[in-house]
Amino acid sequence: MPNDAPALHLFQSSRLTISYAAWGDPANPTLILVHGGLDQKRSWDWTAEKFADRYYVVAPDLRGHGMSEWTSDGDYGVMDHVYDLASLVDHLDAETVTLVGHSLGGNIALRYAGLFPARVKKLVAIEGMGPSPKMLAERTAMPVEERLQQWIKDRRKKSDRSPRLMADMDEAYGRMRAAHGHLREDQLRHLTETGVKKLERGKISWAYDPAAMGRSPSDIRYKHFQKLLSNITCPIWLVYGETSWASNPEKDGRAEIFQNAKTTEIIDAGHWLHHDKFDEFIVGLTSFLEQGS
């Protein structure tokens, strides 16, 4: 289990209250850790502790996740999360930041760096480049009216869905272990304990809005996403798990768009590679952050 509990803070972004955890001295360079979808800020505790002696480490809960507020309409566009990250950087009064993001968090970090390249010193995207070229081709081959009809169906389904209720922590732990049984016992316990919220009558649920699982039809076009990626000037480390479902951008050609990026594939690691192979990930992250510093 992680040793030191972080300080917890709140700030306002687009009328929502966003929560973040912080470790270390605010006078140090700022390192922001951005979690993925249906996750929460405390899943970064182990990583944060490794760097809190030399960075001011900050990990936000995305809107609709953890201790951050849910949206009133159940809409969670990626650019809304980018807006929140921009608000956080301004709230911290940080001239420049280093970003590490996992999955959705990596995508958010990449977009922010493309919008504000001068404010990002280094960037790590753990399986954060989004759909593979094959998946994108399949989506665009579907007529736009069919895609929007499907979005309406999916959104109705998610809007009607209540949080999954669990009787106690033992049930929550059992579900976490069933989904991620390859992780260590202490990892499973910590991710469970920090990933739930208490409800009335002793019940608990996972700490995210069920509506946060969908895609928004109002996202920027792919060619505009590519333009943002091409704007990034800082060094980038793209990290992928060998056994993950995510497509490796070095192999499928997407990494070529970056000015200064390297790609690493971690053997015997899946989508949660920063948990699956934590020690190996930390060695790589430390090396990347220390280069040129």
C-alpha positions as a Markdown table, in Angstrom:
| # | Residue | x | y | z |
|---|---|---|---|---|
| 1 | Met | 0.0 | 0.0 | 0.0 |
| 2 | Pro | 1.2 | 3.6 | -0.6 |
| 3 | Asn | 2.8 | 5.1 | 2.5 |
| 4 | Asp | 1.8 | 8.8 | 2.5 |
| 5 | Ala | -1.7 | 10.1 | 2.0 |
| 6 | Pro | -1.8 | 13.2 | -0.3 |
| 7 | Ala | -3.3 | 16.6 | 0.5 |
| 8 | Leu | -6.7 | 16.9 | -1.1 |
| 9 | His | -7.8 | 20.1 | -2.8 |
| 10 | Leu | -10.8 | 21.5 | -4.8 |
| 11 | Phe | -11.1 | 24.1 | -7.6 |
| 12 | Gln | -13.8 | 25.3 | -10.0 |
| 13 | Ser | -13.9 | 24.6 | -13.7 |
| 14 | Ser | -16.8 | 25.5 | -15.9 |
| 15 | Arg | -19.1 | 25.6 | -12.8 |
| 16 | Leu | -18.0 | 22.1 | -11.7 |
| 17 | Thr | -16.1 | 21.4 | -8.5 |
| 18 | Ile | -13.0 | 19.4 | -9.5 |
| 19 | Ser | -10.9 | 17.4 | -6.9 |
| 20 | Tyr | -7.2 | 16.8 | -7.0 |
| 21 | Ala | -4.6 | 15.2 | -4.8 |
| 22 | Ala | -1.1 | 16.7 | -4.3 |
| 23 | Trp | 2.2 | 15.5 | -3.0 |
| 24 | Gly | 5.4 | 17.3 | -2.3 |
| 25 | Asp | 6.6 | 20.9 | -2.3 |
| 26 | Pro | 4.6 | 23.4 | -4.5 |
| 27 | Ala | 7.9 | 25.2 | -5.1 |
| 28 | Asn | 9.2 | 22.2 | -7.1 |
| 29 | Pro | 8.4 | 21.7 | -10.8 |
| 30 | Thr | 4.8 | 20.5 | -11.4 |
| 31 | Leu | 4.1 | 17.0 | -12.5 |
| 32 | Ile | 0.4 | 16.3 | -13.4 |
| 33 | Leu | -0.9 | 12.7 | -13.5 |
| 34 | Val | -4.1 | 12.2 | -15.4 |
| 35 | His | -6.1 | 9.0 | -14.9 |
| 36 | Gly | -8.1 | 7.1 | -17.5 |
| 37 | Gly | -11.8 | 6.6 | -17.9 |
| 38 | Leu | -13.7 | 5.0 | -15.0 |
| 39 | Asp | -10.7 | 5.4 | -12.8 |
| 40 | Gln | -9.7 | 8.0 | -10.2 |
| 41 | Lys | -6.8 | 10.1 | -8.9 |
| 42 | Arg | -5.6 | 7.8 | -6.1 |
| 43 | Ser | -4.7 | 5.1 | -8.6 |
| 44 | Trp | -1.6 | 7.2 | -9.1 |
| 45 | Asp | -0.5 | 7.0 | -5.5 |
| 46 | Trp | 2.5 | 4.7 | -6.0 |
| 47 | Thr | 3.8 | 6.7 | -9.0 |
| 48 | Ala | 3.3 | 10.0 | -7.1 |
| 49 | Glu | 5.3 | 8.8 | -4.1 |
| 50 | Lys | 8.3 | 8.0 | -6.4 |
| 51 | Phe | 8.6 | 11.6 | -7.6 |
| 52 | Ala | 7.3 | 13.7 | -4.7 |
| 53 | Asp | 10.8 | 14.4 | -3.5 |
| 54 | Arg | 11.6 | 16.4 | -6.7 |
| 55 | Tyr | 8.2 | 17.4 | -8.1 |
| 56 | Tyr | 5.0 | 18.9 | -6.9 |
| 57 | Val | 2.9 | 16.0 | -8.0 |
| 58 | Val | -0.8 | 16.7 | -8.8 |
| 59 | Ala | -3.4 | 14.1 | -9.8 |
| 60 | Pro | -7.0 | 15.4 | -10.6 |
| 61 | Asp | -10.2 | 13.4 | -10.7 |
| 62 | Leu | -11.7 | 13.9 | -14.1 |
| 63 | Arg | -15.2 | 15.4 | -14.1 |
| 64 | Gly | -17.7 | 12.6 | -13.3 |
| 65 | His | -15.0 | 10.6 | -11.6 |
| 66 | Gly | -13.8 | 10.2 | -8.0 |
| 67 | Met | -14.6 | 13.2 | -5.8 |
| 68 | Ser | -15.2 | 15.5 | -8.8 |
| 69 | Glu | -18.7 | 16.7 | -9.6 |
| 70 | Trp | -20.9 | 15.0 | -12.2 |
| 71 | Thr | -22.3 | 17.0 | -15.1 |
| 72 | Ser | -26.0 | 17.7 | -15.0 |
| 73 | Asp | -26.6 | 16.4 | -18.5 |
| 74 | Gly | -24.4 | 13.3 | -18.5 |
| 75 | Asp | -22.3 | 14.6 | -21.4 |
| 76 | Tyr | -18.5 | 14.1 | -21.0 |
| 77 | Gly | -16.7 | 15.3 | -24.1 |
| 78 | Val | -12.9 | 14.8 | -24.3 |
| 79 | Met | -12.5 | 18.6 | -24.9 |
| 80 | Asp | -14.4 | 19.3 | -21.7 |
| 81 | His | -11.7 | 17.3 | -19.9 |
| 82 | Val | -9.1 | 19.3 | -21.8 |
| 83 | Tyr | -10.8 | 22.5 | -20.5 |
| 84 | Asp | -10.6 | 21.2 | -17.0 |
| 85 | Leu | -6.9 | 20.4 | -17.3 |
| 86 | Ala | -6.2 | 23.9 | -18.7 |
| 87 | Ser | -8.2 | 25.3 | -15.7 |
| 88 | Leu | -6.1 | 23.2 | -13.3 |
| 89 | Val | -2.8 | 24.4 | -14.8 |
| 90 | Asp | -3.9 | 28.0 | -14.4 |
| 91 | His | -5.2 | 27.3 | -10.9 |
| 92 | Leu | -1.8 | 26.0 | -9.9 |
| 93 | Asp | -0.2 | 29.1 | -11.5 |
| 94 | Ala | 2.3 | 26.8 | -13.2 |
| 95 | Glu | 4.3 | 28.4 | -16.0 |
| 96 | Thr | 5.2 | 24.9 | -17.4 |
| 97 | Val | 4.2 | 21.4 | -16.4 |
| 98 | Thr | 5.1 | 17.8 | -17.1 |
| 99 | Leu | 2.2 | 15.6 | -18.0 |
| 100 | Val | 1.6 | 11.8 | -17.6 |
| 101 | Gly | -1.7 | 10.4 | -18.7 |
| 102 | His | -3.2 | 7.0 | -19.0 |
| 103 | Ser | -5.7 | 6.0 | -21.8 |
| 104 | Leu | -8.3 | 8.8 | -21.8 |
| 105 | Gly | -5.9 | 10.8 | -19.6 |
| 106 | Gly | -3.2 | 10.4 | -22.1 |
| 107 | Asn | -5.5 | 11.7 | -24.9 |
| 108 | Ile | -6.4 | 14.7 | -22.8 |
| 109 | Ala | -2.7 | 15.4 | -22.1 |
| 110 | Leu | -1.8 | 15.2 | -25.8 |
| 111 | Arg | -4.6 | 17.6 | -26.8 |
| 112 | Tyr | -3.6 | 20.1 | -24.1 |
| 113 | Ala | 0.1 | 19.9 | -25.2 |
| 114 | Gly | -1.0 | 20.6 | -28.8 |
| 115 | Leu | -3.0 | 23.6 | -27.7 |
| 116 | Phe | -0.4 | 25.0 | -25.4 |
| 117 | Pro | 2.9 | 23.6 | -26.5 |
| 118 | Ala | 5.0 | 26.2 | -24.7 |
| 119 | Arg | 3.5 | 25.2 | -21.3 |
| 120 | Val | 4.5 | 21.5 | -21.5 |
| 121 | Lys | 8.1 | 20.4 | -20.7 |
| 122 | Lys | 7.6 | 16.7 | -21.2 |
| 123 | Leu | 4.7 | 14.3 | -21.9 |
| 124 | Val | 4.1 | 10.7 | -21.3 |
| 125 | Ala | 1.0 | 9.1 | -22.9 |
| 126 | Ile | 0.2 | 5.5 | -21.7 |
| 127 | Glu | -1.9 | 4.0 | -24.5 |
| 128 | Gly | -3.4 | 7.5 | -25.0 |
| 129 | Met | -3.7 | 8.0 | -28.8 |
| 130 | Gly | -7.2 | 6.7 | -29.1 |
| 131 | Pro | -8.7 | 4.4 | -31.7 |
| 132 | Ser | -6.4 | 2.6 | -34.1 |
| 133 | Pro | -6.5 | 3.4 | -37.9 |
| 134 | Lys | -8.5 | 0.2 | -38.4 |
| 135 | Met | -11.1 | 1.2 | -35.8 |
| 136 | Leu | -11.3 | 4.7 | -37.2 |
| 137 | Ala | -11.9 | 3.4 | -40.7 |
| 138 | Glu | -14.7 | 1.2 | -39.5 |
| 139 | Arg | -16.3 | 4.1 | -37.7 |
| 140 | Thr | -16.1 | 6.5 | -40.7 |
| 141 | Ala | -17.4 | 3.8 | -43.0 |
| 142 | Met | -20.7 | 3.8 | -41.1 |
| 143 | Pro | -23.1 | 6.5 | -42.3 |
| 144 | Val | -23.3 | 9.5 | -40.1 |
| 145 | Glu | -27.0 | 9.1 | -39.4 |
| 146 | Glu | -26.4 | 5.5 | -38.2 |
| 147 | Arg | -23.6 | 6.7 | -35.9 |
| 148 | Leu | -25.8 | 9.4 | -34.4 |
| 149 | Gln | -28.7 | 7.0 | -34.0 |
| 150 | Gln | -26.4 | 4.6 | -32.1 |
| 151 | Trp | -25.2 | 7.5 | -29.9 |
| 152 | Ile | -28.8 | 8.3 | -29.0 |
| 153 | Lys | -29.5 | 4.7 | -28.0 |
| 154 | Asp | -26.3 | 4.5 | -26.0 |
| 155 | Arg | -26.8 | 7.8 | -24.2 |
| 156 | Arg | -30.4 | 6.8 | -23.3 |
| 157 | Lys | -29.2 | 3.6 | -21.9 |
| 158 | Lys | -26.4 | 5.2 | -19.9 |
| 159 | Ser | -28.7 | 8.0 | -18.6 |
| 160 | Asp | -31.1 | 5.5 | -17.3 |
| 161 | Arg | -28.4 | 3.5 | -15.6 |
| 162 | Ser | -27.9 | 3.9 | -11.9 |
| 163 | Pro | -24.5 | 3.3 | -10.2 |
| 164 | Arg | -23.9 | -0.3 | -9.5 |
| 165 | Leu | -24.7 | -0.9 | -5.8 |
| 166 | Met | -22.5 | -3.2 | -3.7 |
| 167 | Ala | -23.2 | -4.5 | -0.2 |
| 168 | Asp | -19.8 | -3.8 | 1.2 |
| 169 | Met | -16.1 | -3.5 | 0.5 |
| 170 | Asp | -15.7 | -7.3 | 0.3 |
| 171 | Glu | -18.0 | -7.4 | -2.7 |
| 172 | Ala | -16.2 | -4.4 | -4.3 |
| 173 | Tyr | -12.9 | -6.1 | -3.7 |
| 174 | Gly | -14.2 | -9.3 | -5.2 |
| 175 | Arg | -15.2 | -7.5 | -8.4 |
| 176 | Met | -11.9 | -5.7 | -8.6 |
| 177 | Arg | -10.0 | -9.0 | -8.2 |
| 178 | Ala | -12.2 | -10.7 | -10.8 |
| 179 | Ala | -11.3 | -8.0 | -13.4 |
| 180 | His | -7.7 | -7.5 | -12.5 |
| 181 | Gly | -6.7 | -10.7 | -10.7 |
| 182 | His | -3.1 | -10.5 | -12.0 |
| 183 | Leu | -2.3 | -7.5 | -9.8 |
| 184 | Arg | -0.8 | -7.8 | -6.3 |
| 185 | Glu | -3.0 | -8.0 | -3.3 |
| 186 | Asp | -2.0 | -4.6 | -2.0 |
| 187 | Gln | -2.7 | -3.0 | -5.4 |
| 188 | Leu | -6.2 | -4.6 | -5.5 |
| 189 | Arg | -7.0 | -3.4 | -2.0 |
| 190 | His | -5.8 | 0.2 | -2.6 |
| 191 | Leu | -7.6 | 0.5 | -5.9 |
| 192 | Thr | -10.8 | -0.8 | -4.4 |
| 193 | Glu | -10.7 | 1.3 | -1.2 |
| 194 | Thr | -10.0 | 4.6 | -3.1 |
| 195 | Gly | -12.2 | 3.7 | -6.1 |
| 196 | Val | -15.6 | 3.6 | -4.3 |
| 197 | Lys | -17.9 | 6.0 | -2.6 |
| 198 | Lys | -20.3 | 5.4 | 0.3 |
| 199 | Leu | -24.0 | 5.7 | -0.2 |
| 200 | Glu | -27.0 | 5.6 | 2.1 |
| 201 | Arg | -27.8 | 2.5 | 4.2 |
| 202 | Gly | -24.2 | 1.3 | 4.1 |
| 203 | Lys | -24.2 | 0.5 | 0.4 |
| 204 | Ile | -21.2 | 1.5 | -1.8 |
| 205 | Ser | -20.7 | 2.1 | -5.5 |
| 206 | Trp | -17.8 | 2.7 | -7.9 |
| 207 | Ala | -16.9 | 6.4 | -7.8 |
| 208 | Tyr | -17.8 | 7.4 | -11.3 |
| 209 | Asp | -20.9 | 8.5 | -13.3 |
| 210 | Pro | -22.2 | 5.6 | -15.4 |
| 211 | Ala | -22.9 | 8.2 | -18.1 |
| 212 | Ala | -19.1 | 8.9 | -18.4 |
| 213 | Met | -18.6 | 5.7 | -20.3 |
| 214 | Gly | -19.9 | 7.0 | -23.7 |
| 215 | Arg | -18.3 | 9.0 | -26.5 |
| 216 | Ser | -19.6 | 12.5 | -27.4 |
| 217 | Pro | -20.6 | 13.1 | -31.1 |
| 218 | Ser | -19.4 | 16.7 | -30.8 |
| 219 | Asp | -15.7 | 15.9 | -30.6 |
| 220 | Ile | -13.2 | 17.5 | -32.9 |
| 221 | Arg | -12.6 | 15.9 | -36.3 |
| 222 | Tyr | -9.7 | 13.5 | -36.6 |
| 223 | Lys | -7.7 | 15.7 | -38.9 |
| 224 | His | -7.9 | 18.5 | -36.3 |
| 225 | Phe | -6.7 | 16.0 | -33.6 |
| 226 | Gln | -3.8 | 15.2 | -35.8 |
| 227 | Lys | -3.0 | 18.9 | -36.2 |
| 228 | Leu | -2.9 | 19.2 | -32.4 |
| 229 | Leu | -0.5 | 16.3 | -32.2 |
| 230 | Ser | 1.8 | 17.8 | -34.8 |
| 231 | Asn | 1.9 | 21.1 | -32.8 |
| 232 | Ile | 3.6 | 19.4 | -29.8 |
| 233 | Thr | 7.2 | 20.5 | -29.4 |
| 234 | Cys | 8.2 | 18.8 | -26.1 |
| 235 | Pro | 9.7 | 15.3 | -25.8 |
| 236 | Ile | 7.0 | 12.6 | -25.8 |
| 237 | Trp | 7.2 | 9.0 | -24.4 |
| 238 | Leu | 4.5 | 6.8 | -25.8 |
| 239 | Val | 4.1 | 3.6 | -23.7 |
| 240 | Tyr | 2.1 | 0.5 | -24.7 |
| 241 | Gly | 1.5 | -3.0 | -23.2 |
| 242 | Glu | 2.4 | -6.0 | -25.3 |
| 243 | Thr | -0.8 | -7.8 | -24.5 |
| 244 | Ser | -3.1 | -4.8 | -24.6 |
| 245 | Trp | -6.0 | -4.3 | -27.0 |
| 246 | Ala | -4.6 | -0.9 | -27.9 |
| 247 | Ser | -2.7 | -0.5 | -31.2 |
| 248 | Asn | 1.0 | 0.4 | -30.9 |
| 249 | Pro | 1.4 | 3.8 | -32.8 |
| 250 | Glu | 4.9 | 3.0 | -33.8 |
| 251 | Lys | 3.7 | -0.1 | -35.6 |
| 252 | Asp | 0.6 | 1.4 | -37.2 |
| 253 | Gly | 2.3 | 4.6 | -38.3 |
| 254 | Arg | 0.5 | 7.2 | -36.0 |
| 255 | Ala | 3.7 | 8.0 | -34.1 |
| 256 | Glu | 5.2 | 9.6 | -37.3 |
| 257 | Ile | 3.2 | 12.7 | -36.7 |
| 258 | Phe | 5.2 | 13.8 | -33.7 |
| 259 | Gln | 8.2 | 16.0 | -33.8 |
| 260 | Asn | 10.0 | 14.3 | -30.9 |
| 261 | Ala | 8.6 | 11.0 | -29.7 |
| 262 | Lys | 9.8 | 7.6 | -28.7 |
| 263 | Thr | 7.7 | 4.5 | -28.2 |
| 264 | Thr | 8.2 | 1.7 | -25.8 |
| 265 | Glu | 6.3 | -1.6 | -25.7 |
| 266 | Ile | 6.4 | -3.3 | -22.3 |
| 267 | Ile | 6.4 | -7.1 | -22.4 |
| 268 | Asp | 3.7 | -9.1 | -20.6 |
| 269 | Ala | 1.8 | -5.9 | -19.8 |
| 270 | Gly | -1.8 | -5.0 | -20.7 |
| 271 | His | -3.7 | -1.7 | -20.8 |
| 272 | Trp | -3.0 | -1.0 | -17.1 |
| 273 | Leu | 0.7 | -1.4 | -17.8 |
| 274 | His | 1.7 | 1.1 | -15.1 |
| 275 | His | 0.1 | -1.3 | -12.6 |
| 276 | Asp | 1.0 | -4.6 | -14.4 |
| 277 | Lys | 4.7 | -3.8 | -14.6 |
| 278 | Phe | 5.0 | -0.9 | -12.1 |
| 279 | Asp | 8.8 | -1.2 | -11.4 |
| 280 | Glu | 9.6 | -1.4 | -15.1 |
| 281 | Phe | 7.3 | 1.6 | -15.8 |
| 282 | Ile | 8.9 | 3.7 | -13.0 |
| 283 | Val | 12.5 | 2.9 | -14.3 |
| 284 | Gly | 11.4 | 4.1 | -17.8 |
| 285 | Leu | 9.6 | 7.1 | -16.5 |
| 286 | Thr | 12.5 | 8.2 | -14.3 |
| 287 | Ser | 14.9 | 7.8 | -17.2 |
| 288 | Phe | 12.7 | 9.8 | -19.5 |
| 289 | Leu | 12.1 | 12.6 | -17.0 |
| 290 | Glu | 15.8 | 12.9 | -16.2 |
| 291 | Gln | 16.9 | 13.2 | -19.8 |
| 292 | Gly | 18.2 | 16.7 | -20.5 |
| 293 | Ser | 17.3 | 17.9 | -17.0 |
